[in-house]
């Protein structure tokens, strides 16, 4: 038995034309929309999910000015409490942590889940402050 004969690897193709398919939007959550399509041959429902990662309704864009304000406030806090080098160190650690957070959120989207960017932001802010306070 070859790998192509395995029933788990068989994909049932569906031909969709304008006359035989009807798509209806079932639910919408922020930037995630789930559509259901009906197969014309046996009437089974299949669904697919569409994520919009651009525009004002994308995850993390709703309160972007708040996140930028908090970040700038933490940089100013480091500058006032410690020195310019502490503020520069916080910015450096924040940039590295943000890149890791973007990578994590991207992997979450590829797995089909909607990421919550506030969790990664809070972790990055906390880790950056801990590293800067430890180094000072």
DATARA-V375196 format. One record per pair of residues at least 24 apart in sequence whose ideal C-beta (glycine too) atoms are under 10 Angstrom apart, sorted by sequence separation. I is the first residue (numbers start at 1). J is the second residue. D is the distance in whole Angstrom. If there is no record, write none. Layout:
# DATARA-V375196
I,J,D ; I,J,D
This chain:
# DATARA-V375196
15,39,10 ; 16,40,8 ; 31,55,8 ; 97,121,9 ; 100,124,8 ; 14,39,5 ; 15,40,8 ; 23,48,9 ; 25,50,9 ; 31,56,9 ; 32,57,10 ; 99,124,10 ; 14,40,8 ; 15,41,9 ; 31,57,5 ; 97,123,7 ; 98,124,6 ; 12,39,9 ; 14,41,8 ; 30,57,6 ; 31,58,5 ; 32,59,8 ; 71,98,9 ; 94,121,10 ; 97,124,3 ; 100,127,10 ; 14,42,10 ; 30,58,8 ; 31,59,6 ; 96,124,9 ; 97,125,8 ; 12,41,10 ; 28,57,10 ; 30,59,6 ; 31,60,10 ; 95,124,9 ; 97,126,9 ; 12,42,10 ; 14,44,9 ; 31,61,9 ; 94,124,6 ; 97,127,6 ; 98,128,9 ; 30,61,10 ; 31,62,10 ; 93,124,8 ; 94,125,7 ; 96,127,9 ; 97,128,6 ; 12,44,10 ; 14,46,8 ; 30,62,8 ; 93,125,10 ; 96,128,9 ; 94,127,9 ; 95,128,9 ; 12,46,10 ; 93,127,7 ; 94,128,5 ; 97,131,9 ; 90,125,9 ; 93,128,4 ; 94,129,9 ; 96,131,10 ; 92,128,9 ; 93,129,9 ; 91,128,8 ; 93,130,9 ; 94,131,10 ; 90,128,5 ; 93,131,5 ; 94,132,10 ; 89,128,8 ; 90,129,7 ; 92,131,9 ; 93,132,7 ; 92,132,9 ; 60,101,10 ; 90,131,8 ; 91,132,10 ; 60,102,10 ; 89,131,7 ; 90,132,5 ; 93,135,9 ; 86,129,10 ; 89,132,5 ; 90,133,10 ; 88,132,9 ; 60,105,8 ; 87,132,8 ; 90,135,10 ; 59,105,8 ; 86,132,5 ; 89,135,6 ; 85,132,9 ; 86,133,8 ; 89,136,8 ; 59,108,10 ; 86,135,8 ; 59,109,8 ; 67,117,8 ; 71,121,8 ; 78,128,9 ; 82,132,7 ; 85,135,9 ; 86,136,5 ; 67,118,8 ; 70,121,8 ; 74,125,6 ; 78,129,8 ; 81,132,10 ; 82,133,8 ; 85,136,9 ; 53,105,9 ; 66,118,10 ; 70,122,10 ; 77,129,8 ; 81,133,9 ; 53,106,9 ; 64,117,10 ; 71,124,9 ; 75,128,10 ; 82,135,9 ; 83,136,8 ; 63,117,10 ; 67,121,6 ; 71,125,7 ; 74,128,8 ; 78,132,6 ; 82,136,5 ; 59,114,6 ; 60,115,8 ; 62,117,10 ; 63,118,8 ; 66,121,10 ; 70,125,7 ; 74,129,7 ; 77,132,10 ; 78,133,9 ; 81,136,9 ; 53,109,7 ; 59,115,6 ; 60,116,8 ; 61,117,9 ; 62,118,10 ; 59,116,7 ; 60,117,4 ; 71,128,9 ; 51,109,6 ; 59,117,6 ; 60,118,8 ; 67,125,9 ; 74,132,9 ; 78,136,9 ; 51,110,10 ; 58,117,10 ; 59,118,10 ; 60,120,9 ; 51,112,8 ; 60,121,8 ; 51,113,10 ; 53,115,10 ; 49,112,6 ; 51,114,7 ; 49,113,10 ; 51,115,10 ; 49,114,9 ; 32,109,10 ; 32,112,9 ; 32,113,9 ; 32,114,5 ; 31,114,8 ; 30,114,7 ; 29,114,7
